[in-house]
Amino acid sequence: MNPPRVASFYGEFIESLLSSGPVRGITKVSSGFVKIALEPPVSVDSVSAAACNAATGKIDIDVLDTYDKIKKASQV
């Protein structure tokens, strides 16, 4: 599976939109395709910071598989 690559300004806009309170609330009560479709994209910077923090033992999360886990792990 190859996710689409977009310009950073567009990705940041979509991330801020899909990570807003109302959309996150809808995501929590949704299921199936809707839940997956409303999951915010994660920036490359956040993914790389989370991966580095996991590799160096700064976090104790085994699996970084959701937006929330990756963002939390990247901000350590």
KEPADREN-330964 format. One line per 10 residues: for each residue x, y, z of C-alpha. Coordinates in nm, 4 decimals, padded with zeros to 6 digits. Example, Ala and Ser with C-alpha at 12.3 -4.5 7.8 and 13.67 -1.06 7.14 Angstrom:
<rs>
01.2300,-00.4500,00.7800 | 01.3670,-00.1060,00.7140
</rs>
This chain:
<rs>
00.0000,00.0000,00.0000 | 00.1436,00.3371,-00.1007 | -00.0071,00.6378,00.0766 | -00.0245,00.9569,-00.1276 | 00.2535,01.2109,-00.0874 | 00.1419,01.5702,-00.0526 | 00.3031,01.9090,00.0070 | 00.3752,01.9811,00.3734 | 00.1409,02.2818,00.3939 | -00.1487,02.0701,00.2660
-00.0622,01.7818,00.4999 | -00.0409,02.0186,00.7973 | -00.3821,02.1637,00.7092 | -00.5425,01.8191,00.6811 | -00.3721,01.7042,01.0031 | -00.5009,02.0079,01.1945 | -00.8502,01.9597,01.0522 | -00.8727,01.5869,01.1257 | -00.7106,01.6194,01.4696 | -00.9571,01.8876,01.5841
-01.1884,01.8091,01.8736 | -01.5128,01.7647,01.6794 | -01.3589,01.5326,01.4195 | -01.1764,01.3281,01.6869 | -01.5094,01.2916,01.8701 | -01.6759,01.1589,01.5557 | -01.3829,00.9220,01.5013 | -01.4165,00.7747,01.8515 | -01.7813,00.6796,01.8004 | -01.7357,00.5616,01.4404
-01.6310,00.2206,01.3215 | -01.4915,00.0545,01.0140 | -01.3989,00.2599,00.7103 | -01.5194,00.5916,00.8589 | -01.2902,00.5512,01.1595 | -00.9925,00.4790,00.9339 | -01.0762,00.7590,00.6894 | -01.0925,01.0178,00.9686 | -00.7582,00.9196,01.1236 | -00.5289,01.2224,01.0812
-00.2118,01.1854,00.8747 | 00.1150,01.2022,01.0656 | 00.4022,01.4212,00.9506 | 00.7351,01.2652,00.8635 | 00.8992,01.4739,01.1371 | 00.6675,01.3269,01.4022 | 00.7222,00.9717,01.2794 | 01.1003,01.0105,01.2757 | 01.1060,01.1697,01.6232 | 00.8867,00.8903,01.7606
01.1067,00.6245,01.6000 | 01.4248,00.7829,01.7411 | 01.2703,00.8119,02.0872 | 01.1632,00.4459,02.0748 | 01.5048,00.3310,01.9490 | 01.6902,00.5172,02.2234 | 01.4576,00.3969,02.5001 | 01.3076,00.7371,02.5818 | 00.9570,00.5894,02.5616 | 00.8160,00.2585,02.6743
00.5561,00.2077,02.4015 | 00.5974,-00.1179,02.2104 | 00.3790,-00.0368,01.9104 | 00.3331,00.3064,01.7522 | 00.0293,00.2304,01.5403 | -00.2050,00.5268,01.5823 | -00.1894,00.9024,01.5375 | -00.2181,00.9634,01.9120 | 00.0609,00.7206,02.0047 | 00.2978,00.8603,01.7419
00.2328,01.2237,01.8381 | 00.2796,01.1441,02.2090 | 00.6016,00.9517,02.1436 | 00.7383,01.2314,01.9249 | 00.6916,01.4946,02.1945 | 00.9103,01.3299,02.4616
</rs>
